[in-house]
Structures are given as C-alpha cells and as structure tokens.
Amino acid sequence: MSIAKRGLQHYLLQLQHHPLRTKALTAGVLSAISDIVSQKLSGIQKLQIRRLLLKVLFGFAYLGPFGHYYHILFSRVKKTRKQLPRRWWSNS
C-alpha cells in the first residue's frame, strides 16, 4: 500500500473519530498553503509570517468549526423539510 493511500485512510479515520478537530486542522493547513502560494504569486520576496499565522488562526478557529456546524445544521434542516407536506409552490 502506498504512503498516500495510508495517509488518506488515516485522515478518513481521524475524520470519523474526531470530526471537529480534523476539520479545524485541515482548514488551518489549507489556509496556510493558500496564503504561502498567494504571497509567492504576488511577488513578495520574504514570507510575511504574521500574516501567515493570522490566516492559519482564522482557518483553524473559524473556517473549520463553522463549516462543521453549518453542515450539521443544514442536514437537520433538510431532514425536517422532507417531513413537511408538499405544497403546490414547493419544488421539493
């Protein structure tokens, strides 16, 4: 089994056991990668560490948890909506 496949399996296992923590860490890492790429593409010679750390903090503390709880709320609303009777003006 390749390293990438083992890494993906481990990630998915962590996602099942610790979804909030895994999503927060993933959002922080992806925020860091995107900021590094954007700084390099914009021509910044020296990496702005303060800016990078703020992006990581924003991804970790806001984007990951917000996405986690948003999808939980959305799935509950969707289940509730399916239980409502159909109306002539509703497409669902």
C-alpha positions in Angstrom: 0.0 0.0 0.0 1.3 3.4 -0.9 2.1 6.2 1.6 -0.6 8.4 0.0 -3.2 5.7 0.4 -2.3 5.0 4.0 -2.3 8.7 4.7 -5.8 9.1 3.2 -7.1 6.2 5.2 -5.6 7.6 8.4 -7.1 11.0 7.6 -10.6 9.5 7.0 -10.3 7.5 10.2 -9.5 10.7 12.2 -12.4 12.4 10.4 -14.8 9.7 11.7 -13.4 9.7 15.3 -12.6 13.4 15.7 -14.5 15.4 13.0 -14.3 18.9 14.5 -10.6 18.6 15.3 -9.7 17.2 12.0 -11.7 19.8 10.0 -10.2 22.6 12.1 -6.7 21.4 11.5 -7.3 20.8 7.8 -8.8 24.3 7.4 -5.7 25.8 9.2 -3.3 23.8 7.0 -5.1 24.7 3.7 -5.3 28.4 4.8 -1.5 28.3 5.3 -0.8 26.7 2.0 -3.1 29.1 0.1 -1.5 32.2 1.8 2.0 31.0 1.0 1.1 30.4 -2.6 -0.7 33.8 -2.8 2.3 35.6 -1.3 4.7 33.9 -3.7 2.5 34.7 -6.8 2.1 38.3 -5.8 5.9 38.7 -5.8 6.5 39.1 -2.1 10.2 38.2 -1.6 10.2 37.5 2.1 7.3 35.5 3.6 5.1 37.6 5.9 4.9 35.4 9.0 2.4 37.5 10.9 0.0 37.4 8.0 0.5 33.7 7.6 -0.2 33.0 11.2 -3.3 35.1 11.2 -4.6 33.1 8.2 -3.8 29.8 9.9 -5.6 31.0 13.1 -8.6 32.2 11.1 -8.8 28.8 9.2 -8.4 26.8 12.4 -10.6 28.8 14.7 -13.3 29.9 12.4 -13.5 28.2 9.0 -13.1 24.6 10.2 -15.6 24.8 13.1 -18.1 27.0 11.1 -18.1 24.5 8.2 -18.6 21.6 10.6 -21.5 23.1 12.4 -23.1 24.6 9.3 -23.3 21.2 7.7 -24.8 19.6 10.8 -27.4 22.4 10.9 -28.1 22.1 7.2 -28.6 18.3 7.4 -31.1 18.8 10.2 -33.0 21.4 8.3 -33.0 19.2 5.2 -34.4 16.3 7.2 -37.1 18.5 8.8 -38.0 19.9 5.4 -38.5 16.4 3.9 -41.0 15.6 6.7 -43.2 18.6 5.8 -46.1 18.0 3.5 -45.7 19.0 -0.2 -47.2 22.2 -1.3 -48.1 23.3 -4.8 -45.5 26.2 -4.6 -42.7 23.9 -3.4 -40.3 22.3 -5.8 -39.2 19.5 -3.4 
